[in-house]
């Protein structure tokens, strides 16, 4: 039987958010849980490189991934029509921040085999657990280490090659106390000439961790290193230039999660992250313009749930981040900042027969040493019904506020010229989100739906003026966004179908007349459909397909059509004569769609690969 990631709905209803219901503190918590099979995509692995924590999010209906070159090269992950800097990436209890720009939030040098998730947090959950991410958070947890491993080799069109090895060992450490000691390591490398001219890449990642675990606790010590070089025409500018980036990311993290008493737990995370970026505007003429950035981030995070009784519990989260940057393009008057956040969300549950009614009401406090503080309200009401035949319904209404501050490129560079023009007048961004959602769970199918309305004030967007020599301007904008989301999953004996529909509508006010186009805030699909399927006709063959169709909001910078159809198709062959070996044939962008996911930036081309994996 195929294994798909679980969506976890705690019976005590710690939260409900569209498309994912997650207790991110512990997959093995003593909290009673209902587990629903509802993976949002059919494919799990990318086609053009080794897998990363964000792989295949472009087919995930919960998010809109806007890539340059490919998702694993440079990915802007947006949620519900926000922009890349509105989306946070959380591992354990800590948000991985990059002070230069949200373009690098998704640089996560962790092997996906080590992580659970991704859980997409919006509304009240994002306001509770997110940090400097006003719309949504993609959250990951640390998996228990299980003895095993795999090695993969791949080749493909465009001179593609892939090598990857992963191994893990878990042993009994203290039998009397029930502790186990685990070791896990991974190395991956890929390179190719790219799916279009000047779209080459050369990636490598090494990651390792040590884990001490017991029935009620898990401690992980991790180190990861990732080096990436890639090129792409019009990578960040719309001037017809072949640009390149060379990135080096290092991450050290210590994480501990603990269950205690009845239905109570906490998780503590601390990390140190460095990120080096060497950007070249023109690979044919590197001296024309190049930029060097080196960022450093230290962070501590704590989150948990303390149950006072069967009816009353307190959810909480706290984070501290200290960052700094050295840059050849910033004005050196804004190169460090300290961030503070504290969230408290008490909940009260009324249980009667087969129903639970849960009320949550609390607040979050955000502050930095450079910006004004903000207090945000968080609240929701959830009604969960568990029927005797195993079916369930969940109805919720939530209202949540959140806030964040702009990155250094937006606020710390030159405000008078250059390729990327900053704005010294940018203020704290605030968001208010109201939503109503319904989840229906039957024996073989699930329907997840939501309708929401969000107000973003002083959102930092990057805009373009056709009469200017600058590629981008940082400008504040007030935007009202209304949206509808549906996700349905149906299981058959030998197949699974996944379908979704999303509608977005925006009303914006920039307060300025010299804006001809928006790169991000107004780069969204008015309508978006996804359709995925997994089919196992025999034990030897497995077919996986993901499709995405969209009609994008019109943008003056976009070349070509505003409609797009993307398809990823995979055939997995498991020869019975060769134990523990499988062969994969995969294709991405099957129709050679040239749609510009970022306005003015060429879309990716076709990629076909052949790979073999041996596991033990």
C-alpha positions, -999 to 999 in steps of 0.1 A, spaced: 0 0 0 12 35 -8 20 57 21 9 94 20 16 122 45 -10 125 72 -31 155 80 -35 156 117 -67 169 133 -64 169 171 -95 158 188 -93 187 212 -92 210 181 -61 230 187 -69 247 154 -86 245 121 -71 261 90 -80 255 53 -64 224 36 -43 213 66 -50 206 102 -18 201 122 -5 197 157 30 207 147 44 202 182 45 164 181 33 138 157 35 113 186 18 134 212 -4 117 238 -32 139 225 -59 118 210 -59 123 172 -79 116 141 -57 109 111 -69 116 76 -51 106 44 -52 138 24 -19 146 6 -24 177 -15 -2 165 -45 2 132 -62 40 135 -69 65 138 -40 97 143 -59 109 170 -83 120 163 -118 150 186 -124 170 182 -92 171 165 -58 142 170 -35 140 198 -10 114 208 17 96 230 -9 96 204 -37 63 200 -56 47 229 -38 40 244 -72 12 218 -75 0 222 -40 -34 240 -40 -27 255 -6 1 277 -19 12 295 -51 49 289 -59 64 314 -83 98 300 -95 128 313 -113 146 285 -132 128 259 -110 113 257 -76 145 244 -60 166 272 -76 147 303 -65 112 299 -52 88 326 -40 62 308 -20 30 328 -16 -2 319 3 -37 332 -5 -25 359 -28 1 373 -5 37 379 -16 69 359 -8 78 379 22 44 373 38 52 336 40 73 322 68 91 288 70 90 273 105 111 243 117 102 231 151 92 262 170 115 287 152 109 306 119 139 306 95 144 343 86 167 359 61 172 396 67 181 406 32 150 394 14 122 369 16 135 354 -17 159 334 5 134 322 32 131 289 14 169 282 14 165 253 39 195 229 39 176 200 55 170 167 38 132 162 35 136 127 49 143 143 82 111 164 83 74 160 87 51 183 68 47 207 52 18 220 72 4 252 59 -7 275 87 -31 304 80 -55 326 100 -54 320 137 -26 293 135 -3 316 116 -10 345 140 -2 322 169 29 304 156 42 325 127 70 351 130 72 382 107 49 363 83 16 381 81 -3 358 57 9 322 62 36 298 75 49 266 60 57 245 91 79 214 95 86 191 124 115 167 131 107 131 123 118 102 146 149 85 131 142 51 117 170 27 106 173 25 68 186 44 38 187 48 0 210 57 -28 197 73 -61 213 80 -95 196 100 -122 201 113 -157 180 133 -182 176 158 -209 196 191 -209 227 171 -196 210 165 -163 226 143 -137 218 135 -101 234 117 -72 219 112 -37 226 91 -6 207 89 27 214 67 57 200 65 92 206 42 122 186 40 154 199 20 184 188 13 220 206 38 243 192 32 277 167 3 279 156 10 315 147 46 307 134 38 272 159 61 253 171 55 218 200 72 200 198 79 163 222 91 136 212 103 102 231 118 72 225 128 36 243 141 6 228 152 -27 241 168 -59 226 177 -92 235 198 -122 223 205 -158 225 230 -186 189 241 -179 156 239 -197 163 272 -215 195 289 -226 215 303 -197 194 284 -172 221 261 -159 224 249 -123 249 232 -100 234 223 -65 248 203 -36 235 197 0 249 179 30 230 174 62 233 154 94 217 151 128 219 132 161 187 123 179 180 112 215 144 101 219 121 84 244 83 78 246 76 114 257 106 134 244 128 139 213 160 160 211 176 167 177 210 183 170 213 193 133 238 208 108 231 214 72 252 230 44 238 239 9 256 254 -21 237 265 -52 247 282 -84 221 289 -111 215 312 -140 184 326 -156 175 354 -181 157 383 -164 162 366 -130 153 398 -111 152 425 -138 131 428 -170 160 442 -192 168 411 -212 200 402 -193 214 368 -184 218 369 -146 233 345 -121 233 338 -84 257 318 -62 243 309 -28 258 293 3 236 285 33 246 270 66 222 260 94 229 247 129 198 238 150 190 223 184 154 212 190 137 195 220 100 186 223 84 171 254 51 157 263 41 160 300 10 156 322 -23 150 304 -25 165 268 3 190 275 35 195 255 62 221 246 89 225 220 121 245 222 142 254 191 174 274 187 193 279 155 222 298 139 220 305 102 243 321 77 235 329 41 260 342 15 247 356 -18 268 366 -49 245 381 -75 258 390 -110 236 412 -132 252 401 -165 271 369 -168 286 382 -201 298 414 -184 301 406 -146 318 440 -138 287 459 -150 270 452 -116 275 426 -89 264 424 -53 276 405 -23 255 399 8 263 379 39 235 375 65 237 360 100 207 350 121 204 337 156 170 326 170 152 310 199 117 297 198 93 282 223 57 269 217 34 246 234 0 237 249 -7 235 286 -39 217 296 -54 231 328 -83 206 326 -103 186 301 -121 218 291 -94 246 295 -60 248 278 -35 275 269 -17 276 236 14 298 235 44 307 213 74 330 218 103 338 195 134 360 195 155 367 164 187 386 162 200 392 126 227 412 108 239 417 73 271 427 54 263 440 19 279 459 -9 245 475 -19 229 486 13 235 520 28 249 505 60 225 525 81 201 496 85 221 463 88 209 447 121 176 442 139 162 423 169 127 408 167 104 398 196 71 380 195 48 365 222 15 349 215 -10 335 240 -42 318 229 -64 302 256 -90 277 245 -122 264 262 -139 232 250 -175 221 256 -179 184 249 -214 168 246 -221 133 231 -204 133 197 -197 170 194 -170 194 207 -174 232 206 -141 250 211 -136 288 217 -101 303 214 -94 340 221 -60 356 227 -35 380 213 0 384 199 27 410 207 53 419 180 82 443 184 117 451 172 144 474 183 138 496 152 101 496 146 69 503 165 53 475 185 20 459 175 -7 440 195 -28 417 174 -61 399 183 -66 362 176 -98 342 179 -119 314 165 -149 292 171 -149 255 160 -176 229 160 -165 193 154 -189 164 150 -178 128 151 -204 104 138 -208 68 149 -201 56 113 -166 72 114 -175 103 94 -169 138 107 -177 174 101 -158 205 112 -171 240 109 -151 271 120 -151 308 120 -120 327 128 -106 363 129 -69 369 132 -46 399 130 -8 397 122 20 420 114 56 421 101 84 445 91 101 449 57 134 432 47 167 451 44 167 453 6 133 471 7 143 495 35 181 496 37 194 503 2 195 534 -20 162 553 -24 174 574 -53 188 550 -79 203 516 -87 187 484 -99 167 478 -67 154 510 -52 145 510 -14 120 531 5 130 546 38 94 554 47 81 518 49 62 512 81 51 480 99 27 459 78 -6 448 94 -30 421 82 -66 413 93 -81 380 82 -117 368 85 -126 333 73 -153 307 74 -144 270 68 -160 236 65 -143 202 65 -163 170 56 -147 136 61 -163 104 48 -149 69 46 -133 73 12 -134 110 5 -127 144 21 -138 179 12 -120 209 26 -134 244 19 -130 280 31 -140 315 22 -119 344 35 -115 382 34 -81 398 42 -71 434 46 -33 442 42 -22 477 52 12 491 42 21 458 25 56 462 9 55 454 -28 80 457 -56 68 477 -85 80 489 -120 78 521 -140 85 519 -177 102 553 -177 127 545 -150 162 529 -152 156 510 -119 143 475 -122 122 476 -90 108 501 -65 98 492 -29 63 507 -24 36 503 3 2 493 -8 -32 487 9 -49 456 -5 -82 439 2 -83 403 -9 -113 380 -11 -109 343 -18 -126 309 -20 -108 276 -16 -119 240 -22 -99 208 -19 -113 173 -25 -97 139 -21 -112 106 -32 -98 71 -26 -105 41 -47 -92 5 -45 -62 11 -68 -63 49 -72 -66 83 -55 -78 116 -70 -70 151 -57 -88 181 -71 -89 218 -60 -102 252 -71 -91 286 -58 -106 320 -66 -90 353 -56 -101 389 -61 -81 420 -51 -87 457 -47 -55 478 -43 -45 513 -35 -8 524 -39 -14 561 -33 9 569 -63 5 574 -100 39 564 -113 34 526 -109 29 507 -142 32 471 -129 36 450 -98 60 421 -96 44 404 -66 13 418 -49 -7 419 -82 9 387 -95 -18 361 -86 -43 338 -103 -79 349 -106 -88 313 -110 -67 282 -103 -75 245 -107 -54 215 -98 -60 178 -105 -38 150 -94 -40 112 -95 -21 82 -82 -28 49 -99 -15 14 -91 -27 -10 -118 -2 -37 -105 24 -41 -77 50 -34 -104 37 -1 -118 27 32 -102 15 63 -122 15 97 -106 2 129 -123 -3 165 -112 -19 192 -133 -23 229 -127 -44 253 -148 -46 289 -140 -58 322 -155 -35 349 -141 -44 385 -133 -33 407 -162 1 424 -158 18 449 -181 52 432 -176 41 397 -186 50 385 -220 27 359 -236 -5 344 -224 -21 349 -190 -34 313 -190 -12 283 -183 -14 245 -180 14 226 -162 17 188 -159 41 166 -140 40 128 -149 58 100 -132 60 63 -138 76 42 -111 86 6 -119 94 -19 -91 109 -50 -108 100 -81 -87 134 -97 -96 154 -68 -80 146 -65 -43 145 -29 -29 151 -13 -63 128 9 -82 132 29 -115 115 62 -122 106 79 -155 95 115 -149 85 145 -170 78 181 -159 61 208 -178 50 181 -202 33 206 -227 64 230 -227 44 258 -212 62 291 -215 41 310 -189 60 337 -169 54 329 -133 72 361 -124 62 389 -148 90 396 -172 110 364 -162 109 336 -187 92 304 -177 109 270 -174 110 245 -203 104 207 -205 125 183 -184 126 145 -187 146 123 -163 154 86 -157 165 76 -122 171 44 -101 168 41 -63 180 13 -41 168 13 -5 176 -7 26 
